[in-house]
Amino acid sequence: MKIYSATTADVTPVYELIKIYADKEIVLPRSLLSIYQQLQCLYVVKDNSKVVGVAGLHVLGQDLAEVRSLVVDPDYQQKGIGRMLVEHIIQESPKLGVERLISLTYQVKFFSKLGFQIVKRDDLPEKVWTDCVNCPKINNCDEVAMVKYLETAD
């Protein structure tokens, strides 16, 4: 299995994969249109031609980006696909000048193993004022904010 930059042919499978977890309120839902509009930010893992994992690298500000919509096909859990995607995003982020990579997550142990640390959500105003303000869970957010500090590429 290998990581690819997502293409328009991946949009429907990505949408269906995200929907599995959005329906369980584990990740935020994404419309087909939003996936098309954010396509250049998405990475997919494929088994042959089947999309089995996806994650987005979403820039929020001058030095801040987020790991977004990280999901793995339920039939491919525990195979290192999520780790592979996050490690790829960690490698790509400094090329964009990103010094802080965040995740709002329920998977604290997973992100901790990858070097992320828990922070207060209020310490991330770029995230709060762009995304959280429109989230239905804004007053009852139970996700944990985590950050990994990166060294930028020269």
C-alpha positions, 0 to 999 in steps of 0.5 A, a space after each residue: 500500500 502506498 500514499 498518493 495525492 488525492 485526485 478527482 477520481 478519489 472524491 467519491 470513495 473519500 466521501 464514503 469513507 469519511 461518511 462512515 465515521 461522520 455518521 458516528 460523530 467521530 469526524 466532521 462530515 464533508 460534502 462532495 463539494 468540500 472534498 473537491 475544493 480541498 482535494 489538493 490538501 488530501 492524501 489517500 492510501 490505496 490497496 491496489 485501486 481501492 481507497 483505504 485511508 485518507 487524511 488532510 493537511 489543512 493550513 490554518 495560518 502562517 505557521 499552523 496546519 491541521 491533520 484533518 479527516 483522518 480515517 481508515 477503512 474499517 476492514 483495514 484497521 490496525 495495519 499502520 495506515 493511519 500512522 503512515 498518513 500522519 507521518 507523511 503529513 508530518 514530513 510534508 508540513 515543514 515544506 509549507 513553512 508549518 511549525 505547528 501541526 494540530 489535531 482535534 481528536 478522540 485518539 489521544 494515545 495514537 497522536 501521542 505516539 507520534 509526538 503530539 502533546 495535549 494543549 488547550 483548544 483556546 490556545 489555537 484561535 486560528 482553529 477556533 475562529 475558522 472551524 470550531 465556531 461553525 461546529 454544532 459541538 462548539 459548546 460541548 466539544 469533547 475532542 482533545 486538542 493536540 499539537 506537534 512542533 516541527 522544524 521548518 525546511 530551509 
